[in-house]
Amino acid sequence: MNQITVLIIDSSGDCALNVAKVLMPEGLSVLAANSTARARKMIASIQPALILADCSVEADPRVWVEEITRLEIPAQVIAVTSEPKFDEAMDWVADGVFSVLPKPLDEERLRRLALSALGTCETFQSVLSGGTSSQAKALAAFYHGLTGRLDIKNLKEYIITSVKALTNARRVELALSSSLTDALYCFETNTFSGLEDAVSDQGDGGPVKCRLGFELTANGIALGEMFLYFEEKSDLAIKERSVMMELVYAISMALQAVNKYQKAVNLAARDGLTGLYNRRIFTEVLKREFSKAKRHNHSLSLLSLDLDHFKSVNDNFGHQTGDMVLKAVAKVIVKVARTADLPARIGGEEFAVILPHTNQEQAYIVAERLKKSLEESGFDLDGTIFHQTISQGVVDVEHFMVNSPDDMVYWADQALYLAKREGRDTIRMATDLSITPVTKDGPYAFQ
């Protein structure tokens, strides 16, 4: 295979020099372009396997993703920027950028990331160099289809459908590790398990007699396992088996990108102290669940809760102790919440739990369980056992004043405030509020 070329797009030349110093010892050819026009010409003529695009030339690196897609070049794009922003970087990755490197460049990180990206590109160059024109286009299309798919369900469906079409397998199975899904699988090495006899006869219209298995890993991280089922061992030629090994590497890289993206999104969705979902996610999920409840005539409840006299904990024992109490309460909420529920921290000592398919009476039972669990949990504060109590408010989607997700939040809070007024450490429902129309057609007053 010809020497692999890396193109650096850099207006100053400083980035190009640093990249060349790191990548040329790896046996890579490094070229540079200092303008958009020059870069476009070089991409078309040299067809690089990797593009490192400094955002000083083009602020949006997706320009280069569009360019290689238009030219059908199986390359990867890494953005280099001095001011990386999380949301912006996630948008770039979602649209096909392999990764984002902050400046000043860390040499070891640059080396690892570039070689990881090149592994995928080299894979496809080796495949295309030995394949037919139609096969080359199909494989290039598969490669580009992998890029930018960050929804795990969508990526899994795409891999299964595409691999089945490329290999003529009767059936393709993809089992993903627990870091990507709730399935519990554990694999250690990226090894080829070979063709073996299979006993399954559940093909799409015919029996399967042999199986080709792969373990999917990237940088030592177990990502999953893939099996291809065939009617006969001869259905997958030796040459095609080697092609599959190359494709498996590309699939592993795509799964690794999803893994990184999901971890980053998860961090952005969680409260840093308690690990519960934050207010932004709470608001988004409540809107979605409210819409589903109205559309399908399902029940939905919201539990609003607040720690009683929490200011005195901070004042008397310090904010570090207060943080410990918040984390402990969050653990109790998670323990009591059911699988479908969504607990969130929406303020300082304010929490909420979205309860899908749950009416007001059922939500009250959940609130009672939470109250009891906290009563049984004690905190040792300087030798004194302290029991943190909470006040809770409950509302469901059937309440006559609820017409929107915001209404649910409002009336759950009003029920919570009623619990506070009536002595704390108690539960009140929105139906406990005295709501009367001020005039014949409203508005309403309550107490």
N, C-alpha and C positions, 0 to 999 in steps of 0.2 A: 504494500500500500504506500502511496506517496506520502511525503512528509506533510503533517497536518499544519495548517496555517491559522494563526490567530491575528485578527485585525484589531488594532487599537485606534479608536476615534478620539482624538485629544487635541485641543486647540493649542495648548502650551508646549506639549512635548514632554513635560515632566512625568505624566502618567505613563506614557509610552516607554520611557527609559526604565522606570521602575518595573513595569510588567516584563519587559525584555530581560532584565536582569534575573527575574524569578523563573520565567518560563523557558527561556532558551536552553538552560542546562537540562531541561526535561526532554530535549530533542524536538522542540516545537519551532516552527518558523514564525517569527513575529514581524508584522508589518504595521505601518502607521499611516493614518490619514488625518489631516488637520482641519478639514472642513466638510460640510455636509455633501457638497457636490463631489469632492474627491472621494469621500467614503462610498457614495453610491456607485461610482465608476469602479472602484476597487472590489466592492462586493460582487458586482456583476462579472468582473474579469477573473478574480482569483478564487471566488467562491469559498470564503473562509469557513472553517468548522466552528469557530468561536469569535464573537464580536464583543469586545469590552468597550462600552460606549460611555465616555465621560459626558455628563449632563451639561457641561459648559458649552458643548457644541450644539446638541439638541436637548432641550429641557425635558422632553418626554421620550424616553428610550423605546417606547412602543413603535416609534417611527421605523426603527430598524427591524422589529419583529414583522411589521407590515411589509418591509422591503424584501426580507428573505422568504416570506410567505408568497409574495407576488412572483419572485424568481424561482420558487420551488427549490430552495437551497436548504438542505438539512443541517441547519446551524443553530447555535444557542446564543442568546444575548444576555450579557451581564451588565447591569447599569452601575456606573461609578459616580458617586455624588458626595459633595462635602457636607450637605445638610439633608440626610435621609429623614423622611417623615413616615411614620408607621402606616397611616391610612393610604398615603400616596404609594408607598412601596407595595402594599397588599394589592392595590389596584393594578400596578404594573405586573406583578407576578400572576394575578388572575388573568391578565390579557396576554400572557406568553413570555414575559421576561423571566429568565431562569432564576436570577437572584439579584440582590442589590449589595454592592460593596461600598462602605463608607470610606471617605478620605480623612486623614492620610491612610494609605494602604498598609494593611498588616500583611507581611510577606507570606507567612505560613497560611493564613486564611485565604489569601489570593491563590496560592498554589493548590490547596485542597479544593477550593471551589471551582477553579478553572479545570482541574483534572477530572473532577466529578462531572462537570458539564461536557467536557470533551469525551468522556467515556461514552455518553449517549450518542454524540455526533460521530465518533469514530465507529461506533457500532453500525450506524446506518451507512456510513461511507463504505465499510467493508461489505455490507450486504448489497448495496447498490452496484459496487464494482463487479460483483459476480452474478448479478441477476439479469433477467430479461428486462426490456424496456417497460413492459406492462407491470411486471413484478416490482421494478424499481419505483414506479409511480405509486403503486399501491402501498408499498412500504413507507415511502416518503409521506404519503397522505396519512398513514397510521401514526407516524412519528409526530407530524404537525398536530394531529388530533389529540395526542397525549398532552401537548403543551397547553398550559393554561386551564386545564380542567381541575378545579380545586374542590368540587363537590364530590365526596367519596362515592356516593351512590351513582352519580352520573359517570364518573371515571370507571367504576367497576363494570357497569353495563357496557360502556364503550369498549373496554378491553376484551370482555367476553365475546361480544358481537364481532369485533374486528379480528381477533385471533382465530375465531371459528371460521371466518370467511377466508383468511389468509392461508390457513393450514388444511382446510377441508375436514376438520375434526368433526366427529359426530356430536360431541358435547364438550364444553369447556366449563370447568369449575374453578372458582377463585375464592379461597378462604383467606380473610385478612386478619392480622394480629389485633390484639386488644387495644393497641395504641391507635388504631384506625376505626375499629368498630367494637361492639360489645362481645363479639365472638372471642373465645379464649383459645388462641393458638400460640405456640412457641416454637420458633425455628432458629437455628444457630448459623448455618453456613449456606452460601449461595452455591449449591451443588446440583448436579444433574442426576436424577435418580434412574434415568434410563427407561426404555420401554419394558413393560412387564405385563403379564397376563392379568386380565381383569374379569370379574365375574358378573359385572353389571350388564343388564340387557335393556336399560332405559334410555336408549338413544332416541333421536328425533325420527322415529319411523323405522328403526332397525337396531339390531343388537350391536354391542361393542365388545371387542375381544382383547383389546390391549390398551394400555394407559401410558402416557408420557407425563412425568411429574417434574416439577421445578420448585425449588424454594426461593423465595424472593427476599433479598436483603440488600441493604445499601449502607456502606460505611459501618458495618458491624451491627446494624439495627435490623432485627427481625420484622419483616413487614407482612409476610403471608406465604401462601403456597398455591400453585396453580397446577391443575391436571387437565390433560387433553385426552379424550377417549376416541379410539379409532376402531373401525370394523375389522381391519387387518393390520398386522405390523408393517406390511409393505406400503400402507397408505401414506406413510410419512417417510420420504426418501432420506438417505443419509445426509445429503447436502442440505435438505430442508431442516433436518434436526439441528445442524450447526447454525442455521439462520435463526431457529427458535431460541437458541442460547443467546444470540445477540439481541433478539427482541426482548427476552426476559430482562436483560440489563436495562433496556430503555423503560420497561414497565416498572422496574424497581425504582428507577430515578423519579418517575412520575409519582409513584406512591410516596416516596420520600418527600417530595415537594408538598404533597397533600398533608403529610404528617406534620411538617414544619408549619404550614399555613394554619392547620387546625389548632396547633398548640398556641400560635400567636393570637389567633382569634379568641381562643378560650381565655387566654390571659387578659385580653381586652374586654371580655364579657364578665369577668369576675371582680368582686370586691377584693381589694388587696389584703385586707385584714382577716376577713372571715372565710373567704373562698366561696361565698354565696354569689349568685348572679347579682349584677349591679342594677341600678335604676333604669338604665337605658334598655337592657335586655328585658327587664320586668315589663316596661312599657310596651315594647314590641310584642312580647308573648301575650300580654293581656289583650292587646288589640286583635291579634290573630285568634285567640281562643274565644273572644267575645263574638267575632264575626262567625266563627264555626258554630258556636252555640245558637246564635240567632238563625243561621242558615239551615241547620239540621235539627233545630228544636231540642237541643241538648241542655242539660243543666250546667251551671257554672257558678262557682262561689269564689269570693275573695276574703281572705283573712288578713286583717291589719293588726299589728301588735306593737307595743311599745314597752320598754323596760321601766318599771316603776322606780322612782327616786334615784335614777341612775346618776344624776349630777352629784349626789352625796357620796357615791362610790368614788368618783373622780376627785372630789374635794377632800375626802377623808383618807383615801388610800393611794391616790395618784393615778395619772392617766395610764401608766403601764398596767396597773391592776385592772383598771377599767377596760383596757383592751383585752386582757385575759378573760374577763367576764363576758364580753361581747363574743369572743371566739367560742367560749364554752356554750353560751346560749345558742349560737349558730349550729353547733354540733348536735344539740338536742333537737333543734328544728329539723335538721336533715334526717335525724334518726326517726322522728315521728312522721315526717312527710312520706307520702306514698310515691311509688315510681313515677306516676303521671303528674305529680304536683311539681310546682316550681317555686322554691323558696328564694327570697331575695332580700338583700339589705338595701333599703331605699333612703336611709338617712343616718344620722349619728347613732341613736339607739332605736331606730325604727326599722321594723322588718315587715314583710308581707309574704303571703303564700297564695299562689294561684291554684285553685282546686277544680280542674276540669271534671265534667260528668258528676258533679257533686251539688246537691241542693243545700238549702240553708241548714236544715236539721242535721244532715250528714256532716256539713262543715263544722257545726257546733260540736259534734262528737270529736272531730279532729282537734279542735281548740281545747276541749276538755283533756284529751290525751296529752297535749303539749303542756297544759297547766300542771297536770299531775306529774309529768316527767321532770319538770323544773322543780317542783316541790321536793322531789326525791333526790335532786342534785344539789350538793352543797359545795360552797367555795371556802377554802381556808384563807382568810384574810388576816394575816398577822396573828395566827393562833385562834382566831374567832371563826366559827363556822357560819357562813353567810348564805342565805337562800334568796336568790334573785326572783322576784315576782314580776309578772307581766299583766298588762291590761290588753284585752283583745276586742276587736270589732269584726262582725261578720255580716256580709251582704251577699245575696245571690242575684243572678241575672233576671229573675222573675219579679223582683221588687218593682212596685208600680212607679217609682221615681227614677228607675234606671233605664236610660235610653242610649248610653254610650259607655265605653271603657272608663272615661273620666268620671262619669256618674258613679260607677262602681267604686272607684277610689274615694270619691267624695263621701259617699254614704257609709262605706266601711270605716272611714276616718271619724265620721260623726258618731257611729256606734262605739268606736274606740273612746272618743271623748266622753261619751255617756258613762262608759265603764270607769273612766278616770274620776268623773264627778261623783260616782256612787261608791267611791272608796278604794278603787284600784284592785288589783289581784282578782279580777273577775272578767266575765265574758258578756258582751251585749250584742244583740242582733239589730240590724237596721229596722226590723219590725217592732223593736222595743221603743223606738223613737215616737213621740207624739207629733204627728204631722197633720196639720189642718190647713185647708185653703183659706187664704186671707179674703179672697173674693170668690164668687161662684166658679169662675174658670181659672183660679190661681191668681197670683203665685201662692206658694205654700210657706207656712211658718212651722217651725218645729221646736221642741224642747226635750 
